[in-house]
Amino acid sequence: MVVVLERSIQMNKTLSLSDTLAWPFLLPGTLACNALGLNKRGVGEYSNLVRMLVNSLVWTVLGVIVVAYAS
């Protein structure tokens, strides 16, 4: 049991390739949640929703700007 627990703790500390690639795309939502203090214990029940909303807004607006300037 102890070996399994130690192994799961070691696995949680490592970053996978997908975590590394996703980090820049998830950064706007993470920064917004940190600024609003939603990552604190007991307050973070809506943090995932706020993170998804901010990420979708940022990347949608950026995509519209790129398409507008490309044409």
C-alpha positions as CSV (number, residue, x, y, z in Angstrom):
1,M,0.0,0.0,0.0
2,V,2.8,2.4,0.9
3,V,4.6,1.6,-2.4
4,V,1.5,2.4,-4.4
5,L,1.0,5.7,-2.5
6,E,4.6,6.7,-3.1
7,R,4.4,5.8,-6.8
8,S,1.2,7.9,-7.2
9,I,2.8,10.9,-5.5
10,Q,5.8,10.6,-7.8
11,M,3.5,10.4,-10.8
12,N,1.6,13.5,-9.8
13,K,4.9,15.6,-9.6
14,T,5.9,14.8,-13.2
15,L,4.6,16.8,-16.1
16,S,3.5,14.9,-19.2
17,L,4.0,16.2,-22.7
18,S,0.3,17.0,-23.0
19,D,0.4,19.1,-19.9
20,T,3.4,21.0,-21.3
21,L,1.7,21.6,-24.6
22,A,-1.7,22.6,-23.1
23,W,-0.2,25.0,-20.5
24,P,0.1,28.1,-22.8
25,F,-3.5,27.6,-24.1
26,L,-4.9,27.3,-20.6
27,L,-2.9,30.2,-19.1
28,P,-5.4,33.0,-19.6
29,G,-8.1,31.2,-17.6
30,T,-5.6,30.2,-14.9
31,L,-4.4,33.8,-14.5
32,A,-8.0,35.0,-14.3
33,C,-8.8,32.5,-11.6
34,N,-5.7,33.4,-9.7
35,A,-6.6,37.1,-10.0
36,L,-10.1,36.5,-8.7
37,G,-8.9,34.3,-5.9
38,L,-10.9,31.3,-7.1
39,N,-8.1,28.8,-6.5
40,K,-8.5,29.0,-2.7
41,R,-9.9,26.1,-0.8
42,G,-13.7,26.3,-0.5
43,V,-14.1,29.0,-3.1
44,G,-13.0,27.0,-6.2
45,E,-16.2,25.3,-7.0
46,Y,-16.7,27.5,-10.0
47,S,-13.1,27.9,-10.9
48,N,-13.3,25.4,-13.8
49,L,-16.3,27.2,-15.3
50,V,-14.5,30.6,-15.1
51,R,-11.3,29.1,-16.5
52,M,-13.2,27.7,-19.5
53,L,-15.2,30.9,-20.1
54,V,-12.0,33.1,-20.0
55,N,-10.1,30.7,-22.2
56,S,-12.9,30.4,-24.8
57,L,-13.3,34.2,-24.9
58,V,-9.6,34.9,-25.2
59,W,-8.9,32.4,-28.0
60,T,-12.1,33.2,-29.9
61,V,-11.3,37.0,-29.9
62,L,-7.7,36.2,-30.9
63,G,-9.0,34.0,-33.7
64,V,-11.4,36.6,-35.0
65,I,-8.6,39.3,-35.0
66,V,-6.3,37.0,-36.9
67,V,-8.9,36.1,-39.5
68,A,-9.9,39.8,-39.8
69,Y,-6.3,40.9,-40.5
70,A,-5.6,38.0,-42.7
71,S,-8.2,38.9,-45.3
